[in-house]
């Protein structure tokens, strides 16, 4: 198993170098394949070592509004995380007012990895403002008084989900996020390095129309 993980690591390194010459449309599917393959290898290792895999053994709560503290257990993508609260219960949280690229979309994996490096394993405060159609908590995540949702937009790792945010944010907060996106775009940070970056909601619609 260790041998396979080393091979995957080397492939990932080669892809990182290849990004200089190859378009995102070719890189993204390969990165997704590496991520899935690595997950399979990890799961097999856990089984061999007698550890539980996936969501087994985790106590998931019924999504509800409110405030709680916990730690980031894992990062699914650039706007969805799993949080373990102080009682040991698990919460699936969709970051409010932002929309990050889908994993299979250009910059999707980079967005997820940026969020993972920033908050995975860290203690956070969560303010759940809504429950979405997938029964996920929609919330604002604070790490050491830093608004992580806003940070993702500031760094060019996500869009301000303005159509949804209009219903959830006050004017001051909405303006702050809009300005953050404008600055990130002007500086060509993160996903804005691609002048033709496609918003996640547009990408999802394109996938449905295929």
Buried (B, 14 or more C-beta within 10 A) or exposed (E): EEEBBEEBEEBBEEBEEEEEEEEBEEBBEBBBEBBEBBEEBBEEBEEEEEEEEEEEEEEEBEBEEEEBEBBBBEBBBBBBBBBBBEEEBBBBBBBBBBBBBBBEBBBBBBBBBBBBEBBBEEEBBBBBBBBEEEEBBBBBBBBEEEBBBBBBBBBBBBBBBBEBBEEBBEEEBBEBBBEBBEBBBEEEBBBBEEEEBBBBBEBBEEEEEE
